[in-house]
């Protein structure tokens, strides 16, 4: 499935959805789901391709009828030894081998992760988009509120932050301190947000 020439989607020149099915018993089961999008700022400018490919296997036709079946998409579970697996394991476990171009892309991305300038650029982009300068378990921000001005407080400096999901997936702590140079008073505030999401 793809876009017609008359379709008008911002920054998308083309989009393709490719799905493959295999027959199991009396059912056609989805085995591959691939989306390819051609992005560009203008129709004539150079863009880039974004690809997402998901493959399915080992379909279970008789799962236990537990209430949790109807809870929706479950959280991805990563085994404890996943990061210690060797290259041979991932080569054998991959349902579809990587193309030469895909291997080069992986190598390029791994190389970029070791370049300080690239890592700093990613941190700056992340800060601009999220408003927080992210560290391991805390985030500093929002950056847009670091300074402001109003008639009562005059020039106002504020620094604050909060915890991330790496600190605790269910508990989020936030706080800040601020100082107005016109009224010369120190303000502070904070809050606690607790999530009851059982998926964590």
N, CA, C and O of each residue as an XYZ file, in Angstrom:
800
protein
N       0.851     -1.176      0.000
C       0.000      0.000      0.000
C       0.892      1.232      0.000
O       1.908      1.264      0.695
N       0.523      2.232     -0.765
C       1.310      3.446     -0.830
C       0.455      4.670     -1.054
O      -0.769      4.580     -1.154
N       1.114      5.826     -1.133
C       0.413      7.084     -1.346
C       0.173      7.324     -2.833
O       0.964      6.909     -3.679
N      -0.911      7.988     -3.129
C      -1.151      8.425     -4.497
C      -0.414      9.737     -4.740
O       0.007     10.396     -3.789
N      -0.259     10.110     -5.976
C       0.432     11.354     -6.308
C      -0.325     12.573     -5.808
O       0.265     13.629     -5.577
N      -1.649     12.423     -5.640
C      -2.456     13.560     -5.183
C      -2.383     13.761     -3.680
O      -2.825     14.796     -3.180
N      -1.836     12.796     -2.945
C      -1.778     12.924     -1.483
C      -0.851     14.068     -1.094
O       0.212     14.252     -1.687
N      -1.263     14.823     -0.101
C      -0.493     15.982      0.341
C      -0.246     15.856      1.840
O      -1.090     16.230      2.655
N       0.923     15.324      2.190
C       1.303     15.156      3.588
C       2.591     15.930      3.826
O       3.563     15.774      3.088
N       2.594     16.760      4.853
C       3.752     17.606      5.135
C       5.029     16.785      5.277
O       5.092     15.834      6.056
N       6.047     17.175      4.506
C       7.399     16.611      4.575
C       7.478     15.137      4.181
O       8.521     14.515      4.378
N       6.423     14.569      3.639
C       6.437     13.158      3.225
C       6.248     13.100      1.711
O       5.186     13.449      1.196
N       7.291     12.655      1.002
C       7.194     12.500     -0.449
C       6.542     11.185     -0.838
O       5.804     11.107     -1.821
N       6.821     10.164     -0.060
C       6.261      8.853     -0.382
C       6.181      8.016      0.883
O       6.952      8.208      1.824
N       5.243      7.093      0.890
C       5.067      6.189      2.023
C       4.608      4.842      1.501
O       3.708      4.767      0.664
N       5.221      3.784      1.989
C       4.848      2.432      1.589
C       4.652      1.569      2.823
O       5.442      1.612      3.766
N       3.586      0.790      2.797
C       3.305     -0.185      3.848
C       3.326     -1.570      3.205
O       2.535     -1.860      2.308
N       4.231     -2.413      3.670
C       4.411     -3.742      3.093
C       4.125     -4.774      4.172
O       4.743     -4.751      5.237
N       3.204     -5.667      3.906
C       2.849     -6.706      4.868
C       2.877     -8.070      4.187
O       2.433     -8.226      3.049
N       3.406     -9.043      4.904
C       3.457    -10.419      4.414
C       2.714    -11.323      5.387
O       2.776    -11.140      6.603
N       2.003    -12.308      4.822
C       1.204    -13.222      5.624
C       1.545    -14.663      5.276
O       1.957    -14.960      4.155
N       1.370    -15.555      6.246
C       1.491    -16.987      6.028
C       0.257    -17.664      6.583
O      -0.318    -17.229      7.581
N      -0.146    -18.748      5.913
C      -1.349    -19.447      6.334
C      -1.018    -20.476      7.402
O      -0.196    -21.366      7.184
N      -1.655    -20.351      8.552
C      -1.532    -21.311      9.640
C      -2.926    -21.854      9.930
O      -3.829    -21.125     10.341
N      -3.071    -23.150      9.704
C      -4.390    -23.778      9.836
C      -5.362    -23.057      8.892
O      -5.166    -23.050      7.677
N      -6.401    -22.459      9.458
C      -7.388    -21.763      8.619
C      -7.222    -20.247      8.675
O      -8.109    -19.507      8.250
N      -6.094    -19.787      9.195
C      -5.914    -18.356      9.395
C      -4.702    -17.858      8.609
O      -3.701    -18.559      8.466
N      -4.819    -16.631      8.107
C      -3.673    -15.944      7.519
C      -3.087    -15.050      8.601
O      -3.735    -14.115      9.070
N      -1.836    -15.355      8.994
C      -1.199    -14.646     10.099
C      -0.140    -13.683      9.560
O       0.616    -14.019      8.648
N      -0.100    -12.492     10.135
C       0.888    -11.493      9.761
C       2.278    -11.960     10.202
O       2.491    -12.256     11.378
N       3.212    -12.024      9.267
C       4.578    -12.449      9.579
C       5.591    -11.314      9.407
O       6.667    -11.354     10.003
N       5.260    -10.311      8.604
C       6.181     -9.188      8.402
C       5.387     -7.912      8.177
O       4.445     -7.876      7.385
N       5.785     -6.874      8.884
C       5.113     -5.569      8.797
C       6.191     -4.506      8.618
O       6.966     -4.247      9.538
N       6.242     -3.893      7.445
C       7.311     -2.949      7.118
C       6.722     -1.634      6.624
O       5.800     -1.618      5.809
N       7.265     -0.543      7.125
C       6.851      0.802      6.713
C       8.085      1.557      6.235
O       9.099      1.596      6.932
N       8.006      2.155      5.056
C       9.100      2.953      4.498
C       8.548      4.337      4.177
O       7.560      4.469      3.454
N       9.196      5.368      4.723
C       8.739      6.744      4.522
C       9.882      7.567      3.951
O      11.006      7.508      4.450
N       9.597      8.330      2.910
C      10.563      9.231      2.279
C      10.270     10.647      2.768
O       9.269     11.249      2.381
N      11.151     11.175      3.622
C      10.973     12.501      4.198
C      11.796     13.530      3.423
O      12.898     13.232      2.964
N      11.254     14.744      3.281
C      11.996     15.862      2.695
C      11.288     17.161      3.047
O      10.063     17.192      3.158
N      12.059     18.237      3.223
C      11.459     19.524      3.561
C      10.640     20.078      2.401
O       9.577     20.661      2.614
N      11.131     19.896      1.164
C      10.395     20.305     -0.025
C      10.400     19.153     -1.023
O      11.158     18.195     -0.873
N       9.557     19.254     -2.033
C       9.445     18.176     -3.016
C      10.731     17.982     -3.811
O      11.011     16.874     -4.268
N      11.519     19.046     -3.983
C      12.730     18.966     -4.796
C      14.010     18.828     -3.971
O      15.078     18.591     -4.534
N      13.922     18.972     -2.653
C      15.126     18.892     -1.832
C      15.464     17.442     -1.499
O      14.619     16.550     -1.566
N      16.725     17.240     -1.138
C      17.149     15.910     -0.740
C      16.596     15.585      0.639
O      16.573     16.440      1.524
N      16.155     14.358      0.816
C      15.596     13.954      2.090
C      16.278     12.712      2.624
O      17.450     12.462      2.339
N      15.539     11.934      3.400
C      16.079     10.695      3.925
C      14.944      9.689      4.077
O      13.774     10.063      4.157
N      15.302      8.423      4.115
C      14.339      7.343      4.247
C      14.276      6.878      5.694
O      15.307      6.692      6.341
N      13.071      6.695      6.190
C      12.858      6.104      7.506
C      12.179      4.760      7.332
O      11.175      4.651      6.629
N      12.725      3.738      7.969
C      12.202      2.384      7.803
C      11.950      1.745      9.160
O      12.761      1.852     10.079
N      10.812      1.083      9.262
C      10.516      0.272     10.447
C      10.064     -1.097      9.978
O       9.125     -1.212      9.191
N      10.731     -2.132     10.461
C      10.411     -3.493     10.038
C      10.212     -4.374     11.267
O      11.091     -4.457     12.125
N       9.064     -5.025     11.351
C       8.739     -5.915     12.470
C       8.358     -7.281     11.900
O       7.576     -7.377     10.954
N       8.925     -8.335     12.491
C       8.621     -9.687     12.042
C       8.049    -10.495     13.189
O       8.419    -10.305     14.347
N       7.140    -11.404     12.851
C       6.442    -12.211     13.842
C       6.622    -13.690     13.529
O       6.615    -14.097     12.367
N       6.780    -14.480     14.569
C       6.868    -15.922     14.398
C       6.423    -16.604     15.697
O       6.158    -15.946     16.703
N       6.348    -17.939     15.647
C       5.923    -18.741     16.807
C       4.561    -18.277     17.326
O       4.396    -18.003     18.514
N       3.594    -18.195     16.417
C       2.244    -17.790     16.825
C       1.646    -18.830     17.767
O       1.783    -20.036     17.558
N       0.986    -18.341     18.796
C       0.346    -19.218     19.785
C      -1.165    -19.119     19.609
O      -1.763    -18.064     19.824
N      -1.778    -20.254     19.208
C      -3.218    -20.244     18.952
C      -4.037    -20.632     20.183
O      -5.261    -20.505     20.180
N      -3.378    -21.095     21.211
C      -4.095    -21.516     22.414
C      -3.470    -20.891     23.668
O      -2.998    -21.612     24.547
N      -3.464    -19.563     23.754
C      -2.898    -18.933     24.946
C      -3.827    -19.117     26.140
O      -5.030    -19.310     25.961
N      -3.290    -19.061     27.348
C      -4.155    -19.170     28.528
C      -5.124    -18.000     28.593
O      -4.745    -16.851     28.368
N      -6.356    -18.300     28.898
C      -7.397    -17.262     28.936
C      -7.384    -16.556     30.293
O      -8.282    -16.726     31.117
N      -6.334    -15.761     30.493
C      -6.210    -14.986     31.716
C      -6.727    -13.566     31.481
O      -6.680    -13.079     30.351
N      -7.212    -12.901     32.514
C      -7.687    -11.514     32.339
C      -6.620    -10.585     31.777
O      -6.945     -9.606     31.104
N      -5.347    -10.880     32.044
C      -4.278    -10.009     31.570
C      -4.171     -9.996     30.048
O      -3.539     -9.105     29.481
N      -4.790    -10.990     29.372
C      -4.761    -11.035     27.912
C      -5.409     -9.784     27.324
O      -5.029     -9.335     26.243
N      -6.371     -9.230     28.023
C      -7.131     -8.092     27.513
C      -6.584     -6.753     28.005
O      -7.248     -5.727     27.852
N      -5.386     -6.746     28.592
C      -4.805     -5.509     29.105
C      -4.165     -4.663     28.015
O      -3.787     -3.519     28.269
N      -4.036     -5.201     26.809
C      -3.407     -4.456     25.736
C      -1.969     -4.876     25.544
O      -1.528     -5.893     26.079
N      -1.232     -4.077     24.768
C       0.151     -4.393     24.458
C       0.990     -4.378     25.724
O       0.974     -3.404     26.476
N       1.715     -5.451     25.955
C       2.528     -5.559     27.157
C       3.872     -4.879     26.958
O       4.298     -4.624     25.832
N       4.518     -4.597     28.052
C       5.832     -3.971     28.018
C       6.856     -4.958     27.461
O       6.781     -6.158     27.727
N       7.804     -4.449     26.693
C       8.864     -5.297     26.159
C       9.742     -5.768     27.315
O      10.215     -4.961     28.115
N       9.952     -7.062     27.393
C      10.760     -7.641     28.465
C      12.128     -8.005     27.904
O      12.227     -8.779     26.951
N      13.172     -7.454     28.485
C      14.544     -7.723     28.057
C      15.203     -8.650     29.063
O      15.245     -8.348     30.255
N      15.716     -9.773     28.591
C      16.384    -10.714     29.477
C      17.656    -10.108     30.037
O      18.276     -9.247     29.414
N      18.039    -10.567     31.221
C      19.186     -9.987     31.920
C      20.484    -10.161     31.138
O      21.371     -9.311     31.218
N      20.607    -11.261     30.376
C      21.856    -11.525     29.665
C      21.811    -11.059     28.210
O      22.672    -11.438     27.416
N      20.820    -10.242     27.850
C      20.687     -9.817     26.450
C      21.906     -9.023     25.973
O      22.351     -9.195     24.838
N      22.446     -8.160     26.829
C      23.578     -7.324     26.430
C      24.892     -8.101     26.331
O      25.855     -7.615     25.738
N      24.936     -9.296     26.906
C      26.184    -10.073     26.894
C      26.214    -11.116     25.779
O      27.180    -11.871     25.664
N      25.167    -11.165     24.959
C      25.135    -12.127     23.856
C      26.146    -11.737     22.786
O      26.354    -10.555     22.514
N      26.769    -12.739     22.185
C      27.758    -12.494     21.153
C      27.138    -12.254     19.796
O      25.931    -12.416     19.616
N      27.976    -11.864     18.832
C      27.513    -11.556     17.482
C      26.906    -12.783     16.808
O      25.955    -12.667     16.036
N      27.459    -13.960     17.103
C      26.959    -15.193     16.483
C      25.522    -15.472     16.889
O      24.716    -15.908     16.066
N      25.194    -15.222     18.156
C      23.825    -15.446     18.625
C      22.831    -14.574     17.869
O      21.794    -15.061     17.418
N      23.145    -13.275     17.729
C      22.219    -12.352     17.075
C      22.103    -12.640     15.581
O      21.046    -12.431     14.986
N      23.183    -13.118     14.980
C      23.128    -13.485     13.565
C      22.179    -14.655     13.352
O      21.401    -14.656     12.398
N      22.236    -15.663     14.244
C      21.361    -16.830     14.123
C      19.926    -16.509     14.527
O      18.985    -17.076     13.972
N      19.750    -15.605     15.488
C      18.405    -15.281     15.976
C      17.656    -14.347     15.033
O      16.426    -14.316     15.047
N      18.377    -13.591     14.217
C      17.726    -12.651     13.303
C      16.956    -13.411     12.232
O      17.511    -14.275     11.553
N      15.673    -13.085     12.085
C      14.825    -13.785     11.125
C      15.188    -13.459      9.683
O      15.051    -14.296      8.791
N      15.653    -12.233      9.467
C      16.025    -11.803      8.128
C      17.420    -11.195      8.186
O      17.623    -10.228      8.920
N      18.393    -11.724      7.441
C      19.761    -11.207      7.533
C      19.852     -9.754      7.093
O      19.091     -9.299      6.239
N      20.798     -9.031      7.692
C      21.010     -7.639      7.328
C      21.638     -7.539      5.943
O      22.470     -8.360      5.557
N      21.220     -6.518      5.210
C      21.864     -6.244      3.925
C      23.199     -5.546      4.171
O      23.468     -5.088      5.281
N      24.027     -5.467      3.144
C      25.316     -4.799      3.274
C      25.127     -3.332      3.670
O      25.874     -2.804      4.493
N      24.130     -2.687      3.082
C      23.866     -1.283      3.408
C      23.446     -1.135      4.872
O      23.876     -0.198      5.545
N      22.604     -2.060      5.374
C      22.159     -1.994      6.767
C      23.324     -2.219      7.718
O      23.409     -1.560      8.754
N      24.232     -3.149      7.381
C      25.408     -3.376      8.218
C      26.271     -2.122      8.306
O      26.791     -1.789      9.370
N      26.418     -1.427      7.169
C      27.215     -0.199      7.167
C      26.568      0.890      8.015
O      27.258      1.665      8.678
N      25.236      0.942      7.989
C      24.522      1.938      8.786
C      24.727      1.670     10.277
O      24.993      2.593     11.047
N      24.602      0.388     10.682
C      24.823      0.032     12.085
C      26.237      0.401     12.523
O      26.437      0.929     13.617
N      27.215      0.121     11.667
C      28.606      0.426     11.991
C      28.810      1.930     12.118
O      29.521      2.396     13.008
N      28.178      2.690     11.216
C      28.305      4.143     11.263
C      27.694      4.707     12.542
O      28.278      5.580     13.183
N      26.500      4.197     12.916
C      25.835      4.677     14.135
C      26.656      4.336     15.365
O      26.793      5.164     16.265
N      27.211      3.112     15.419
C      28.055      2.730     16.554
C      29.279      3.621     16.650
O      29.706      3.980     17.747
N      29.846      3.980     15.504
C      31.013      4.852     15.498
C      30.655      6.251     15.973
O      31.408      6.865     16.729
N      29.498      6.760     15.529
C      29.077      8.100     15.934
C      28.844      8.192     17.442
O      29.050      9.248     18.039
N      28.412      7.082     18.059
C      28.149      7.101     19.491
C      29.409      7.373     20.301
O      29.328      7.782     21.459
N      30.566      7.149     19.700
C      31.829      7.371     20.412
C      32.412      8.756     20.144
O      33.432      9.118     20.730
N      31.782      9.533     19.271
C      32.289     10.874     18.935
C      31.677     11.887     19.895
O      30.457     12.055     19.904
N      32.497     12.574     20.709
C      31.954     13.535     21.685
C      31.089     14.618     21.058
O      30.055     14.977     21.621
N      31.492     15.150     19.894
C      30.716     16.228     19.260
C      29.313     15.741     18.894
O      28.344     16.487     19.036
N      29.197     14.494     18.423
C      27.883     13.945     18.061
C      27.022     13.758     19.300
O      25.833     14.077     19.287
N      27.623     13.239     20.378
C      26.874     13.027     21.620
C      26.392     14.355     22.192
O      25.270     14.450     22.690
N      27.245     15.386     22.121
C      26.846     16.701     22.622
C      25.708     17.286     21.790
O      24.796     17.918     22.324
N      25.772     17.068     20.472
C      24.707     17.563     19.595
C      23.377     16.889     19.929
O      22.339     17.550     19.972
N      23.405     15.571     20.165
C      22.185     14.854     20.546
C      21.632     15.382     21.861
O      20.419     15.530     22.009
N      22.508     15.667     22.814
C      22.056     16.192     24.104
C      21.401     17.561     23.935
O      20.393     17.852     24.579
N      21.971     18.398     23.073
C      21.396     19.729     22.839
C      20.031     19.617     22.174
O      19.094     20.314     22.563
N      19.910     18.743     21.171
C      18.625     18.550     20.492
C      17.584     18.018     21.464
O      16.439     18.468     21.467
N      17.990     17.053     22.294
C      17.067     16.499     23.291
C      16.609     17.559     24.279
O      15.443     17.585     24.675
N      17.528     18.437     24.679
C      17.173     19.507     25.612
C      16.201     20.497     24.981
O      15.258     20.948     25.631
N      16.435     20.836     23.710
C      15.560     21.790     23.027
C      14.165     21.228     22.816
O      13.187     21.971     22.888
N      14.055     19.937     22.557
C      12.752     19.339     22.279
C      11.978     19.000     23.546
O      10.760     19.171     23.593
N      12.677     18.520     24.577
C      11.988     18.117     25.801
C      11.950     19.230     26.853
O      11.079     19.238     27.723
N      12.913     20.181     26.765
C      12.978     21.238     27.755
C      13.812     20.878     28.973
O      14.009     21.709     29.858
N      14.305     19.638     29.026
C      15.083     19.180     30.175
C      16.448     18.675     29.729
O      16.574     17.993     28.713
N      17.466     19.023     30.508
C      18.802     18.481     30.282
C      18.870     17.171     31.060
O      18.903     17.173     32.291
N      18.890     16.057     30.336
C      18.747     14.750     30.948
C      20.075     14.199     31.433
O      21.076     14.211     30.717
N      20.058     13.713     32.671
C      21.165     12.952     33.218
C      20.665     11.525     33.453
O      19.599     11.164     32.955
N      21.401     10.720     34.189
C      21.033      9.321     34.344
C      19.672      9.149     35.025
O      18.793      8.476     34.486
N      19.493      9.749     36.200
C      18.270      9.553     36.963
C      17.497     10.834     37.230
O      16.417     10.792     37.818
N      18.032     11.966     36.810
C      17.345     13.241     37.007
C      17.434     14.080     35.740
O      18.302     13.865     34.894
N      16.528     15.033     35.625
C      16.536     15.974     34.519
C      16.495     17.390     35.051
O      15.760     17.676     35.996
N      17.269     18.279     34.459
C      17.345     19.669     34.893
C      16.534     20.528     33.933
O      16.781     20.528     32.727
N      15.559     21.263     34.479
C      14.742     22.079     33.612
C      13.419     22.466     34.278
O      13.295     22.348     35.498
N      12.429     22.926     33.507
C      12.518     23.179     32.071
C      13.421     24.375     31.751
O      13.415     25.386     32.453
N      14.191     24.233     30.678
C      15.186     25.237     30.319
C      14.530     26.588     30.039
O      15.098     27.634     30.353
N      13.335     26.562     29.447
C      12.657     27.809     29.111
C      12.238     28.639     30.301
O      11.880     29.807     30.150
N      12.278     28.042     31.502
C      11.864     28.765     32.707
C      13.043     29.200     33.566
O      12.849     29.668     34.688
N      14.262     29.052     33.056
C      15.442     29.420     33.838
C      15.463     30.908     34.166
O      15.940     31.305     35.230
N      14.952     31.724     33.265
C      14.894     33.150     33.553
C      13.623     33.732     32.935
O      13.139     33.255     31.908
N      13.101     34.759     33.574
C      11.888     35.419     33.083
C      11.836     36.824     33.687
O      12.719     37.214     34.451
N      10.806     37.565     33.339
C      10.649     38.922     33.849
C       9.168     39.214     34.018
O       8.361     38.878     33.151
N       8.811     39.838     35.130
C       7.452     40.327     35.333
C       7.510     41.586     36.205
O       8.546     41.888     36.796
N       6.390     42.318     36.281
C       6.361     43.606     36.969
C       6.557     43.472     38.475
O       7.083     44.386     39.109
N       6.146     42.356     39.053
C       6.229     42.200     40.513
C       7.619     41.759     40.949
O       8.184     42.325     41.885
N       8.172     40.758     40.282
C       9.463     40.195     40.692
C      10.641     40.795     39.936
O      11.785     40.658     40.372
N      10.384     41.452     38.819
C      11.466     41.948     37.993
C      12.154     40.799     37.280
O      11.500     39.866     36.813
N      13.472     40.870     37.197
C      14.228     39.777     36.585
C      14.229     38.582     37.525
O      14.632     38.704     38.682
N      13.787     37.437     37.046
C      13.573     36.266     37.907
C      14.395     35.089     37.396
O      14.279     34.691     36.236
N      15.220     34.541     38.270
C      15.983     33.336     37.958
C      15.328     32.134     38.613
O      14.861     32.207     39.750
N      15.299     31.041     37.893
C      14.657     29.823     38.416
C      15.455     28.610     37.966
O      15.858     28.516     36.807
N      15.675     27.698     38.875
C      16.315     26.438     38.527
C      15.528     25.294     39.169
O      15.159     25.351     40.342
N      15.287     24.275     38.384
C      14.492     23.166     38.885
C      14.790     21.895     38.136
O      15.636     21.865     37.242
N      14.100     20.860     38.501
C      14.309     19.572     37.843
C      13.427     18.508     38.454
O      12.601     18.779     39.326
N      13.619     17.303     37.983
C      12.828     16.183     38.469
C      13.491     14.859     38.151
O      14.462     14.802     37.397
N      12.970     13.820     38.717
C      13.521     12.486     38.503
C      12.983     11.887     37.207
O      11.951     12.325     36.697
N      13.680     10.892     36.681
C      13.266     10.197     35.467
C      12.795      8.793     35.823
O      12.814      8.398     36.989
N      12.370      8.040     34.802
C      11.902      6.672     35.041
C      13.041      5.766     35.492
O      12.794      4.718     36.088
N      14.293      6.157     35.217
C      15.418      5.350     35.682
C      15.603      5.459     37.191
O      16.203      4.584     37.814
N      15.086      6.533     37.771
C      15.103      6.673     39.231
C      14.037      5.778     39.849
O      14.308      5.008     40.771
N      12.823      5.895     39.325
C      11.718      5.040     39.759
C      10.616      5.160     38.712
O      10.148      6.267     38.447
N      10.182      4.029     38.097
C       9.166      4.115     37.042
C       7.792      4.551     37.519
O       6.969      4.984     36.713
N       7.528      4.443     38.825
C       6.207      4.805     39.338
C       6.197      6.115     40.121
O       5.140      6.709     40.332
N       7.363      6.557     40.545
C       7.449      7.742     41.392
C       8.250      8.830     40.701
O       9.366      8.592     40.240
N       7.675     10.032     40.629
C       8.358     11.156     40.015
C       8.370     12.324     40.987
O       7.319     12.751     41.465
N       9.561     12.841     41.279
C       9.733     13.970     42.177
C      10.155     15.186     41.366
O      10.991     15.075     40.470
N       9.584     16.344     41.673
C       9.931     17.583     40.992
C      10.072     18.706     42.008
O       9.388     18.727     43.031
N      10.962     19.631     41.711
C      11.133     20.766     42.603
C      11.873     21.898     41.910
O      12.465     21.702     40.849
N      11.840     23.099     42.519
C      12.547     24.234     41.937
C      12.782     25.285     43.021
O      12.116     25.296     44.056
N      13.737     26.158     42.755
C      13.950     27.368     43.563
C      14.038     28.537     42.590
O      14.546     28.395     41.478
N      13.537     29.693     43.018
C      13.527     30.875     42.159
C      13.793     32.117     42.996
O      13.494     32.160     44.189
N      14.362     33.123     42.347
C      14.680     34.372     43.040
C      14.324     35.553     42.145
O      14.786     35.649     41.009
N      13.492     36.451     42.677
C      13.130     37.668     41.961
C      13.959     38.838     42.462
O      13.931     39.129     43.658
N      14.699     39.524     41.587
C      15.611     40.587     42.006
C      14.871     41.859     42.435
O      15.451     42.707     43.113
N      13.609     41.999     42.052
C      12.869     43.208     42.405
C      12.264     43.097     43.796
O      12.333     44.044     44.579
N      11.663     41.933     44.117
C      11.094     41.769     45.455
C      12.056     41.055     46.403
O      11.779     40.936     47.596
N      13.195     40.577     45.872
C      14.269     39.990     46.662
C      13.757     38.915     47.617
O      14.130     38.890     48.789
N      12.920     38.050     47.121
C      12.445     36.931     47.932
C      12.759     35.625     47.213
O      12.698     35.547     45.986
N      13.089     34.618     47.981
C      13.384     33.296     47.445
C      12.116     32.456     47.475
O      11.480     32.303     48.518
N      11.758     31.916     46.315
C      10.585     31.049     46.227
C      11.041     29.621     45.992
O      12.100     29.380     45.412
N      10.254     28.705     46.436
C      10.569     27.301     46.190
C       9.265     26.530     46.052
O       8.216     26.946     46.542
N       9.359     25.432     45.392
C       8.179     24.603     45.202
C       8.573     23.218     44.754
O       9.720     22.982     44.372
N       7.645     22.318     44.798
C       7.930     20.946     44.386
C       6.654     20.140     44.344
O       5.566     20.631     44.645
N       6.818     18.894     43.963
C       5.650     18.044     43.870
C       6.047     16.584     43.731
O       7.187     16.257     43.400
N       5.090     15.725     43.987
C       5.289     14.279     43.869
C       4.192     13.722     42.983
O       3.008     13.962     43.221
N       4.587     12.982     41.966
C       3.635     12.333     41.080
C       3.853     10.837     41.158
O       4.954     10.353     40.899
N       2.810     10.101     41.513
C       2.914      8.644     41.628
C       2.012      7.993     40.596
O       0.829      8.317     40.499
N       2.576      7.073     39.825
C       1.836      6.388     38.774
C       1.410      5.012     39.254
O       2.180      4.307     39.908
N       0.173      4.629     38.926
C      -0.344      3.322     39.314
C      -0.350      2.364     38.134
O      -1.117      1.402     38.115
N       0.502      2.625     37.151
C       0.580      1.769     35.967
C       1.212      0.430     36.346
O       2.378      0.382     36.736
N       0.449     -0.650     36.234
C       0.928     -1.980     36.628
C       1.835     -2.612     35.593
O       2.381     -3.690     35.830
N       2.010     -1.957     34.437
C       2.873     -2.526     33.412
C       4.340     -2.434     33.800
O       5.180     -3.115     33.212
N       4.663     -1.584     34.802
C       6.057     -1.448     35.204
C       6.374     -2.470     36.277
O       7.505     -2.528     36.760
